[in-house]
């Protein structure tokens, strides 16, 4: 495996930790190395935007721009001019030429979030771009050619939208050369402790971070996280504001969760492995962040270098 592939694999490991996603990470390395369109699907808050940026940064386009726009956040009548730009005199108030986001993304990646919200009348223009990498700005009869990779995302069921004649079938098949679905967080509960540690460490911005009590971990595992990864990250921001570095995260530091999942507590659900898995991932991520240096990793995690050595041996962590 090349040095570039190794770097990409490590980056995707940070975004999708755990053995369960090993095959997906391998696919993502290849997808990032390609030039084809990518369609990310799954519920809102599952990390589609973050993964799209990761794909860009692991690709040959990483030195180019990553331009992100939500098709749901721009009024339909303005979305075309934002994406494709316009020429002076194209409409009332167009006093000078304006570049669109496709031109700003030339040489890089354009991420179209909530692609299912794109107006039906604008979809043929996007399809035309995907076919030949060129488009016509508003008010222009001269095509503009750009070199842009397109990544799109949606939390809608596009096949249902196609049946309802709200999304073009030919555009769908152009977009999903690669299609990846990110499941809801409740469907991948084994990631909750790992992500909680990661987000808390980021929020604390310190060399060490607080540990979780078993009771607090149980609450995190039993909650269904309707807001998915975005909600978990926000909860860890709250924890970071309430807990000192030398304290332990307790249930009172967490919001009052409406627990609907009746699965066993953490130590029963995972037969004693949840805390071990969290520990393994925390050590592995810290080693990656410190280029495999055990002394720096020990300092970051607030343990001895001998402890790091023993954990590497216990969990068979490859450096």
FENMO-V726460 format. One record per residue. PSI is psi in radians with two decimals (* if undefined). D_CENTER is the distance of its C-alpha to the mean C-alpha in Angstrom with 2 decimals. Layout:
PSI|D_CENTER + PSI|D_CENTER
This chain:
2.37|24.26 + 2.89|24.05 + -0.66|22.92 + -0.75|20.10 + -0.70|18.94 + -0.75|19.27 + -0.75|17.15 + -0.74|14.32 + -0.77|14.81 + -0.68|14.74 + -0.77|11.49 + -0.49|9.81 + -0.60|11.99 + -0.56|10.57 + -0.59|7.00 + 1.29|8.97 + 2.81|12.35 + 2.69|15.55 + -0.47|17.98 + -0.52|16.79 + 0.29|13.88 + -0.79|16.21 + -0.68|16.98 + -0.69|13.48 + -0.70|12.80 + -0.72|16.10 + -0.72|15.25 + -0.62|12.13 + -0.77|14.52 + -0.69|16.95 + -0.75|14.75 + -0.59|13.66 + -0.22|17.39 + 3.08|18.43 + 0.14|19.02 + 2.79|18.44 + 2.66|16.46 + 2.33|13.32 + 2.10|12.76 + 2.22|9.72 + 2.89|11.31 + 2.92|11.26 + 2.79|12.14 + 2.43|11.06 + 0.18|8.82 + 0.05|7.06 + 0.42|3.41 + -0.74|4.23 + -0.77|4.70 + -0.72|2.64 + -0.65|3.05 + -0.76|6.05 + -0.63|7.10 + -0.74|7.10 + -0.77|9.15 + -0.82|11.25 + -0.32|11.99 + 0.09|13.03 + 3.04|15.20 + -0.14|18.73 + 0.17|17.63 + -0.44|16.02 + -0.21|19.14 + -3.13|18.82 + 2.51|17.14 + 1.91|13.59 + 2.16|14.63 + 2.35|12.61 + 2.44|14.70 + 2.12|14.70 + -0.30|17.58 + -0.28|18.33 + -0.14|18.92 + 2.25|21.63 + 2.50|25.00 + -0.67|25.81 + -0.27|28.78 + -0.29|26.85 + -0.70|23.77 + -0.80|25.88 + -0.57|27.21 + -0.70|23.85 + -0.78|22.44 + -0.13|25.67 + -3.10|27.80 + 2.89|31.51 + 2.68|34.92 + 2.28|37.57 + 0.07|39.56 + -0.54|37.06 + 2.99|37.48 + 2.18|39.10 + -0.13|37.56 + 1.44|36.21 + -0.22|38.35 + 2.87|36.54 + 2.57|34.07 + 2.27|30.37 + 2.55|27.59 + 3.09|24.66 + -0.48|20.97 + -0.68|21.58 + -0.66|24.08 + -0.50|21.97 + 0.07|19.32 + 2.19|22.20 + -0.07|21.48 + -2.45|17.72 + 2.37|14.88 + 2.15|14.84 + 1.98|11.84 + 1.73|13.57 + 2.67|11.75 + 0.86|14.05 + -0.43|16.09 + -0.28|18.31 + -0.02|19.75 + 2.26|21.13 + 2.48|24.94 + -0.63|26.83 + -0.29|29.16 + -0.30|26.47 + -0.64|24.95 + -0.57|27.85 + -0.66|27.20 + -0.69|23.61 + -0.74|25.08 + -0.72|27.70 + -0.79|25.25 + -0.46|23.43 + -0.63|26.91 + 0.22|28.25 + 0.65|25.84 + 2.82|28.10 + 2.94|28.61 + 2.03|31.28 + 2.73|30.71 + 2.32|32.48 + 0.18|36.18 + 2.50|36.18 + 0.10|37.81 + 2.17|36.49 + 2.58|33.25 + 2.21|30.63 + 2.33|29.04 + 2.87|25.67 + 1.64|23.46 + 2.34|19.95 + 2.37|17.19 + 2.23|15.64 + 2.26|12.19 + 2.73|12.39 + 2.65|10.70 + 2.60|12.76 + 0.10|13.43 + 2.86|17.03 + 1.72|19.09 + -0.49|20.01 + -0.61|22.91 + -0.71|24.44 + -0.62|24.09 + -0.73|25.85 + -0.54|28.61 + 0.11|29.04 + 0.57|29.37 + -0.13|26.51 + 2.34|24.36 + 2.34|25.95 + -0.72|26.01 + -0.59|26.43 + -0.71|23.36 + -0.80|21.28 + -0.43|22.60 + -0.63|22.00 + -0.65|18.31 + 0.87|17.59 + -0.78|19.01 + 2.35|15.98 + 2.19|14.41 + 2.30|11.76 + 2.22|11.58 + 1.99|9.11 + 2.78|11.88 + 2.68|12.56 + -0.58|12.55 + -0.32|16.34 + -0.07|16.35 + 1.02|14.89 + -0.43|16.84 + -0.30|17.30 + -0.26|13.86 + -0.88|14.96 + -0.69|17.30 + -0.84|15.09 + -0.63|12.22 + -0.78|15.11 + -0.81|16.69 + -0.84|13.75 + -0.63|13.13 + -0.72|16.92 + -0.73|17.53 + -0.73|15.30 + -0.64|17.07 + -0.55|20.45 + 0.58|20.15 + 2.94|23.03 + -0.49|24.14 + 2.92|24.45 + 2.75|23.03 + 2.74|24.69 + 2.78|24.91 + 2.38|24.40 + 2.78|27.54 + -0.68|27.81 + -0.71|28.39 + -0.71|25.26 + -0.69|23.19 + -0.76|25.01 + -0.72|24.04 + -0.68|20.32 + -0.53|20.72 + -0.21|23.02 + 2.55|21.06 + -0.14|19.26 + 1.15|16.37 + -0.45|16.61 + 0.05|13.96 + -2.52|11.56 + -0.64|9.04 + -0.72|9.83 + -0.73|13.41 + -0.74|13.36 + -0.72|12.13 + -0.64|14.95 + -0.69|17.38 + -0.51|16.93 + -0.69|17.70 + -0.80|20.80 + -0.74|21.73 + -0.54|21.55 + -0.36|24.01 + -0.32|26.35 + 2.37|26.61 + 2.83|28.27 + -0.58|27.28 + 0.12|30.30 + 3.04|29.81 + 2.43|28.28 + 2.11|25.73 + 2.89|27.89 + -0.59|27.50 + -0.23|29.07 + -0.18|26.22 + 2.77|23.85 + 2.89|24.04 + 1.78|26.45 + 2.52|24.37 + 1.73|25.79 + 2.02|25.85 + -0.33|26.13 + 2.11|25.12 + 0.38|28.44 + 2.83|27.38 + 2.88|29.16 + 2.94|28.29 + -0.84|26.01 + -0.44|28.87 + -0.72|30.28 + -0.70|27.13 + 0.23|26.15 + 0.73|29.74 + 0.09|29.20 + -0.24|26.14 + -0.89|23.36 + -0.62|24.39 + -0.75|25.06 + -0.73|21.62 + -0.72|20.13 + -0.78|22.67 + -0.83|21.97 + -0.64|18.23 + -0.75|19.08 + -0.77|21.74 + -0.79|19.76 + -0.70|16.94 + -0.69|19.80 + -0.73|21.70 + -0.77|18.96 + -0.44|18.64 + 0.40|22.44 + 0.61|22.98 + 0.09|24.68 + 2.06|27.26 + -0.64|28.58 + -0.82|30.40 + -0.65|27.46 + -0.75|25.31 + -0.72|28.20 + -0.72|28.48 + -0.71|24.83 + -0.08|25.09 + 0.57|28.62 + 3.06|30.42 + 2.79|33.01 + -0.59|32.48 + -0.67|34.49 + -0.76|32.06 + -0.75|29.17 + -0.78|31.47 + -0.66|32.28 + -0.68|28.68 + -0.74|27.81 + -0.74|30.88 + -0.78|30.32 + 0.03|26.78 + 0.85|27.50 + 2.18|24.60 + 2.27|24.79 + *|24.77
